[in-house]
Each structure stands twice: as C-alpha cells, then as structure tokens.
C-alpha cells in the first residue's frame, strides 16, 4: 500500500463528483450479484460488501469514513495530553466492522498498532482482507468476537441495509423498533469481556493501549461493565464511543444503569462542537440522554478521567 496514494485521495467531493461516484457505485457495484467491492479511500484500500447500501455506498462516494471527525478527535486528545504528537502505542477498535477506523489511524501515523474486535463473520472476513490490502499484518490484529459483560454466546441481529448496524440482541422479549429490529435475521456469536482476554490473545501489551475507539450500536454499557478492571488499572486511557440513547436502551441497559456505570469510571466526557470542543462533568451525561433520545440521532463522546478546566 502506497501511503502517499491514500493521502492524495479527494475525500471532499463537490456535487458533480459526488453524482458521478453515486452513478458509478450503482452501476458498477450495487446492481451486480453480491461480491466484494474495493475502493481506495482516505482510510486505506478497503473491501466492502457490494450490497451494503449505507457504509459501502459512503465509502465509494465520499472515499472516506468519518475521517475529518477522526482527525479532530485525535487533535483534541493531543491538546488535552492523552496522546503524543508522534506515532505511539496501540488502540482497541471495539466494533471494528471492516477495519476502516483502524486502517485510517494506522496509515495516518497516529498509532503503532491496533486490535480490532468484530463479531460478524462476514464483516470480519472483510476486515482481515483490509489488513492485508494495507500491508498491516504486523501492526493490526483482528479478533472475531463480541466484547460484552460476560463470556458466552450471544444472539446477533443482522441489518439488511446497513452492515455496520448489526447488533447484539438483548435477552428476553424483543420489542418492535424504529428499524424493524424485531424482524432481523439472528445468528449466534461468541462473546468475551476485555478483562478476560490475555495479552497473548490480544497480540499486544495492555500497557501499550492509548485509546479505546468504540462503536457497537448500543452495547457500549455492556462492554464497559466487562472492562472495569482494565479501566481502573489504566485511568489515563480515554474511551471514544458512539453515544446513541435509543440503541443503549434497546441493549437492555437503562439510563440510570448507564449513568451509574460511567460515573464510577470517569470524571467527565468531551464532545466536539462546530468551533472546537467542550468538556462536561460525568454527571451531565443525563442531559445528553434527554437531548438525544431520538432513534436517528447519536453523537461521539470521549469519556476520560480529567478534572474540569478551571
């Protein structure tokens, strides 16, 4: 993989270029029988499922996946002293999907290594391809498991529109949802806790971890519960996660339980704004539940142990 080729990608296309790429995606990728499609993006050279109408289309049209937001969060973490300016340490990519966040961070020189966790067998197959496509076999490691609050086998519901929206299904009765989750095809996937994994299984030393980057469609509370020992022993490691109240509630974690969990682990959280970023005390996370209790709305927050600015 030529890193300079990746860095030269136009991932801010104008209207005409976007239109051309949308037409190309539809006629050269989507309408053909299901296959592995590949495209050079700012996140690396990526293979994706041709029938993924959400992330696959975005990668083909915009030639990146949230790369601007990724850069802004890394800049923020460096300014706040959580990360250095040099390539350093490792990240845990929880809900790694096809590996596009890890490849983006590694190719951009933010981290030396990444461990990506992805429970979907199909997504994991593509993740392994993308490790090879980007010559990252010695720096990026994949584990085909879900990270949760206990070890065992979990039900995993598959979205037929957005292959990045597969989710761990809560036990018990499944209620009808905004995305018709009750009708999704369900498979079984293995689950472990982060605290139960050895360094040999991870392929890195836990002391190398500088960031947990997580997007597991509402299962974040269960992950945090299963990572309490690691987070207690590594209080300087921030946790960037998609905060999506709708999905958190569907995972079986109540608002009160989630607030109690993060209050025991962190002092506060950071959020990006249009002109910068802001720090909030952990007690304010309840306000975010209120503001974002919408099935179509979520935000990335970074939980951390840092006193509020004076």
KAVEN-V719531 format. One line per field, one symbol per residue. psi: psi as a letter, one per 40 degrees, with the letter a starting at -180 (. if undefined). A space follows every 50 residues. Layout:
psi=???
This chain:
psi=hhddddeehhfgiadddddddddddddecdeiihihiiihieeahhiihe ehecdddddddefihfdddddddddddddeediieihhaiihghfebeed dddddddefdidiihhhhdhdddddddddddddeffdeehiihgiihaei iahihhhhhedheefiihhiiahhiiidffdeeiihihiiiiideehidd ddeihdeehdhhhhgffeeddddddeedddddegeehihhihhgdddddd eehidddddddddedidaiiiiadebiihiideedddddddfghdehiih ihiighiii.
